[in-house]
Structure formats: structure tokens, C-alpha cells
Amino acid sequence: MIYLRAIHPSDRKSLREELFFKLSPESLRNRFFGLKLDLTPGELSYFTDVDFLHHVALVAEVDCCAHRRLVGVGRFVRGNRKSEHAEVAITVIDDFQGMGIGSLLLQQLIDCARQLGVVQFEGSMLAQNSRMAKLLHKTRLPCRSSRESGVVSMSLDLRRQAA
Ligand SMILES: CC(C)(COP(=O)(O)OP(=O)(O)OC[C@H]1O[C@@H](n2cnc3c(N)ncnc32)[C@H](O)[C@@H]1OP(=O)(O)O)[C@@H](O)C(=O)NCCC(=O)NCCS
């Protein structure tokens, strides 16, 4: 069973220990565009203490040895609280990739975004990150992309329902 819920400031420790430290070098590169050894206290606050208007973040958990283990996180950040455009990012730990968790997080983020009046998701990914590209295409929403210096910028139109 996979559980999705809103992120909470108390997730700092699990975000760092159960998710960040469990990412392979490839996943870290895909998420942060470079190798990253740790999250700073400031980054942990930024990632977990969100206002759900300008910055919305959800976590995915699974049952593990009598507790819930954090295995994925997805977020979108708007330019400001009223912006119709938001930058989306999703991360699932390697051991749980390919099980549909990224798709679940993305769908839930799309639902939240629509309720807040967001009409476009934007995302930047390394050109070789075919998994994230597939994830966006799988929504079957209109998707535009452009490529520059090994980075693909994609935008997803949330106004339409899936084709
Ligand atoms: C991109 C990412 C979020 C996808 O999450 P996920 O939970 O693996 O996604 P899903 O299981 O919903 O799979 C989506 C599609 O990706 C592909 N995919 C996912 N994992 C894969 C794997 N291990 N091998 C091959 N293809 C894979 C599949 O084609 C799948 O489509 P399908 O259901 O038709 O088979 C995850 O790979 C990840 O966290 N990567 C590292 C961080 C990153 O790149 N984030 C994106 C930039 S912000």
C-alpha cells in the first residue's frame, strides 16, 4: 500500500535519512543536476516547511517494519501565491522506482495545482532523464519541450483533461 500525504516540518529527518541518503548518484544528478552530498538545514526547512499556496509538497510512504517509510516526494513551487505557472519536481528512491509512485505523486500534484488555479507545470530535466519525460508524457496532457545545453525544459498544460 502506498500512502500520499502533505509534507510536514517534522519530515526533516526522514526526508534526509530515508529519501535523500537513499538516492543513487544517478538519481541525485537527475534531481539536483549534479552530485550533492547532503541537504543543508536551510534546504531541509525550505523543502519541508511549505505554505501549500506558493509551495505545495506531498510525500509518499509505504508500510515498513511497523512504521511508515518515506519513499517519495513531489512538489510544485509558484513564482508567487497567485501565479498560474509552477515548477514541478518529483523524487522517488531508487528501490521504489518503476512502481507507479512518481505517477501517483504527479497526478495528485496536478489535482492540487488545478484547485489553486495553476494552469501550467514547468520542469527542467537532464536530457538523459527519460523517466521523468515519460512520467510527464504519461499524463496525456499537452506537453511542450525545448532543449538547450543538455537540459530539456518541459511544460505541461493543466487546463485540458487528459486526451
Ligand atoms: C522520475 C521519477 C520521479 C519517476 O518516478 P517513478 O516512481 O519511477 O515513476 P513511475 O513508476 O510512475 O513510472 C513512470 C514511467 O517511468 C519509467 N520508469 C520508471 N522507473 C523505471 C525504471 N527503473 N526503469 C525503466 N523505466 C522506468 C516507466 O516507463 C514508467 O512508465 P510505465 O508505467 O508506462 O512503465 C524517478 O525515476 C526519480 O525519482 N528519479 C530521480 C529524480 C528525478 O529524476 N526527478 C525528476 C527531475 S525533478
The ligand as a Gaussian input file, in Angstrom:
#p B3LYP/6-31G(d) Opt

LIG

0 1
 C       11.497000      10.355000     -12.471000
 C       10.940000       9.584000     -11.269000
 C       10.330000      10.595000     -10.293000
 C        9.863000       8.629000     -11.741000
 O        9.244000       8.043000     -10.603000
 P        8.735000       6.530000     -10.622000
 O        8.054000       6.264000      -9.337000
 O        9.826000       5.652000     -11.003000
 O        7.667000       6.653000     -11.804000
 P        6.605000       5.561000     -12.223000
 O        6.848000       4.282000     -11.532000
 O        5.280000       6.191000     -12.069000
 O        6.988000       5.345000     -13.756000
 C        6.795000       6.292000     -14.760000
 C        7.429000       5.754000     -16.040000
 O        8.861000       5.886000     -15.921000
 C        9.508000       4.722000     -16.442000
 N       10.350000       4.128000     -15.395000
 C       10.261000       4.373000     -14.075000
 N       11.193000       3.676000     -13.417000
 C       11.893000       2.989000     -14.315000
 C       12.980000       2.088000     -14.235000
 N       13.555000       1.786000     -13.050000
 N       13.463000       1.576000     -15.381000
 C       12.912000       1.899000     -16.559000
 N       11.868000       2.732000     -16.697000
 C       11.353000       3.268000     -15.595000
 C        8.451000       3.792000     -16.875000
 O        8.387000       3.907000     -18.283000
 C        7.166000       4.307000     -16.300000
 O        6.150000       4.187000     -17.240000
 P        5.244000       2.830000     -17.270000
 O        4.395000       2.868000     -16.038000
 O        4.483000       3.011000     -18.533000
 O        6.167000       1.681000     -17.277000
 C       12.032000       8.734000     -10.563000
 O       12.664000       7.948000     -11.541000
 C       13.060000       9.571000      -9.835000
 O       12.854000       9.941000      -8.679000
 N       14.209000       9.851000     -10.476000
 C       15.277000      10.606000      -9.813000
 C       14.913000      12.062000      -9.582000
 C       14.438000      12.710000     -10.863000
 O       14.942000      12.477000     -11.938000
 N       13.423000      13.602000     -10.726000
 C       12.916000      14.320000     -11.878000
 C       13.521000      15.669000     -12.031000
 S       12.779000      16.770000     -10.871000

